[in-house]
Amino acid sequence: MDRKYWERIAPSYNEEIFDVLKNDKSGKIVTAIEQIASKEKTVTDLGCAIGKWIPLLATAFKQVIATDISAKNLDIAKERCTAYPNVEYVRMDMSADNLTVTPCDVAVCINAILTHDLKKRINFFQSLNICINKDGHLILVVPSLESKLYTNIIAHRWNVDDDHKERIESVEKAYALAKNIKQGVTDIDNVPTKHYLQEELQLLLTLEGFTVDRIEKINYTWATEFHNPPKWLAEPYPWDWMVVAKKN
Ligand SMILES: C[S@@+](CC[C@H](N)C(=O)[O-])C[C@H]1O[C@@H](n2cnc3c(N)ncnc32)[C@H](O)[C@@H]1O
């Protein structure tokens, strides 16, 4: 999941990539943003992709800095959001070794720290700190490892969707899958994707100079995981983690 991957996906982004804003029926992320938003504050959208969150952010904040590693995504975001003049678009790699940024009062980072590469994740988490002013807030959403394992256990136990139709075609692939899962990296549509434990998020953000205010589940329907969810399958529903944290 490097820059090339995101540039390649950009033209078909809507069909390929899960839409958190649309699928968060609880509205918990929108509420969390609105609770800390103000027309006096600046916000940065880290990994904004094609700009789905920009209308909300541009309306609720004084100024938005929309950033992404993909130039194509940013071009699409710009085209979609011409109605919002208070948005600046900046191509930047949050995993770069040396990053110069304009810090904001709030940072929103929704399903952007997905890379399987540990060094890139370490850099991304370090960059979160420099993107936010002292006492500013971070709203971070990431895939949940607990949810992914729970889904896998259900798929296997009740043979849902033919046990997710997973085919391991080679010894090398089996080795990679085993090595990855120990680090919370597991495939989404055959792409190795980092998933996080609640305790891991607490630790990562504390060590990067944040005080975690709360970590909440963002629930989705079972239809987001299975083509044919069993009728009896109800709560707990699959989820991402949302962290609301304050920079020390
Ligand atoms: C799954 S999309 C999420 C998009 C958006 N936040 C949303 O919720 O609609 C992940 C985005 O993160 C961006 N991204 C991935 N790695 C990045 C990095 N190192 N620096 C900046 N953006 C990155 C990708 O280009 C992609 O647009």
The ligand as an SDF file (V2000), in Angstrom:
LIG
                    3D

 27 29  0  0  0  0  0  0  0  0999 V2000
   -8.9690    4.3540    2.7090 C   0  0  0  0  0  0  0  0  0  0  0  0
   -8.5080    5.9370    2.1530 S   0  0  0  0  0  0  0  0  0  0  0  0
   -9.3900    6.9130    3.3510 C   0  0  0  0  0  0  0  0  0  0  0  0
   -9.8610    8.1890    2.7790 C   0  0  0  0  0  0  0  0  0  0  0  0
  -10.6430    9.1760    3.6420 C   0  0  0  0  0  0  0  0  0  0  0  0
   -9.9790    9.4850    4.8820 N   0  0  0  0  0  0  0  0  0  0  0  0
  -12.0590    8.7310    3.8900 C   0  0  0  0  0  0  0  0  0  0  0  0
  -12.3970    8.3320    4.9990 O   0  0  0  0  0  0  0  0  0  0  0  0
  -12.8680    8.8130    2.9570 O   0  0  0  0  0  0  0  0  0  0  0  0
   -6.8420    6.1270    2.6500 C   0  0  0  0  0  0  0  0  0  0  0  0
   -6.1810    7.3660    2.1100 C   0  0  0  0  0  0  0  0  0  0  0  0
   -4.9490    7.5710    2.8140 O   0  0  0  0  0  0  0  0  0  0  0  0
   -3.9670    8.0200    1.8970 C   0  0  0  0  0  0  0  0  0  0  0  0
   -2.6460    7.6880    2.4350 N   0  0  0  0  0  0  0  0  0  0  0  0
   -2.1200    6.4550    2.6060 C   0  0  0  0  0  0  0  0  0  0  0  0
   -0.8700    6.5350    3.0760 N   0  0  0  0  0  0  0  0  0  0  0  0
   -0.5960    7.8650    3.2080 C   0  0  0  0  0  0  0  0  0  0  0  0
    0.5520    8.5940    3.6350 C   0  0  0  0  0  0  0  0  0  0  0  0
    1.6650    7.9670    3.9930 N   0  0  0  0  0  0  0  0  0  0  0  0
    0.4890    9.9400    3.6460 N   0  0  0  0  0  0  0  0  0  0  0  0
   -0.6380   10.5830    3.2590 C   0  0  0  0  0  0  0  0  0  0  0  0
   -1.7460    9.9450    2.8300 N   0  0  0  0  0  0  0  0  0  0  0  0
   -1.7300    8.6040    2.8000 C   0  0  0  0  0  0  0  0  0  0  0  0
   -4.2940    7.2770    0.6090 C   0  0  0  0  0  0  0  0  0  0  0  0
   -3.7560    7.9120   -0.5290 O   0  0  0  0  0  0  0  0  0  0  0  0
   -5.8210    7.2620    0.6370 C   0  0  0  0  0  0  0  0  0  0  0  0
   -6.3290    8.3510   -0.0740 O   0  0  0  0  0  0  0  0  0  0  0  0
  1  2  1  0
  2  3  1  0
  2 10  1  0
  3  4  1  0
  4  5  1  0
  5  6  1  0
  5  7  1  0
  7  8  2  0
  7  9  1  0
 10 11  1  0
 11 12  1  0
 11 26  1  0
 12 13  1  0
 13 14  1  0
 13 24  1  0
 14 15  1  0
 14 23  1  0
 15 16  2  0
 16 17  1  0
 17 18  1  0
 17 23  2  0
 18 19  1  0
 18 20  2  0
 20 21  1  0
 21 22  2  0
 22 23  1  0
 24 25  1  0
 24 26  1  0
 26 27  1  0
M  CHG  2   2   1   9  -1
M  END
$$$$
